[in-house]
Amino acid sequence: MVNEELELLVATNNEGKVAELKKLLSNFPARLRSLSEFADGLDVKETGKSFRENAALKARGYALRTSLWTLADDSGLEVAALDGTPGIFSARYAGENATDREKINKLLRELNEKQPAGRFARFVCAMAIADEKGEIKFAAEGVCDGTISLEPRGNNGFGYDSVFIPEGFNETFGELSNDIKQQISHRAQAFKQIIQYLRDFHAL
């Protein structure tokens, strides 16, 4: 596929992730597609036991359903004092249809009960890319260490961004600019590896 435009499906229904990945892909010569372009019912169950397994399941599954090269990720927050939870259940931590605020409230309530166990946490992102036949071609993982704030701060982000303070900063992800987050976030760390693979493989 050398020197041909790559048509790449970004396999997520999370509009926050879609926006973030599109910004990271803004300088990449490819036509981006999203799940919203396809009919209802295009769904792949996340039955893996790790972020990496879930990313691979989604990349493979959506590639087979659409016959497109597919980029999928699975990411979440791991809090040390809560034995690594919410982990792979980050999106469903407070229930299947819980809002970000409901998830954050549950996290802070449970963490406050653990004091003085500490507030160390990390964001983890696993990414996988599959070709149009569903074969996993490359996988990567990124980590961003930090701590959990005492209360939500900032509105620039989604999920747990407003309570996560990355190492070396005083602001939460919800307060930091997109430019900074695109340099230090777990998703950015994984995506740098994905971009390098795509550039090398497709000579783009």
Secondary structure, 3 states (H helix, E strand, C coil): CCCCCEEEEECCCCHHHHHHHHHHCCCCCEEEEEHHHCCCCCCCCCCCCCHHHHHHHHHHHHHHHHCCEEEEEEEEEEEHHHCCCEHHHHHHCCCCCCCHHHHHHHHHHHHHCCCCCCCEEEEEEEEEEECCCCCEEEEEEEEEEEEECCCCCCCCCCCCHHHEEECCCCCCCCCCCHHHHHHHCHHHHHHHHHHHHHHHHHCC
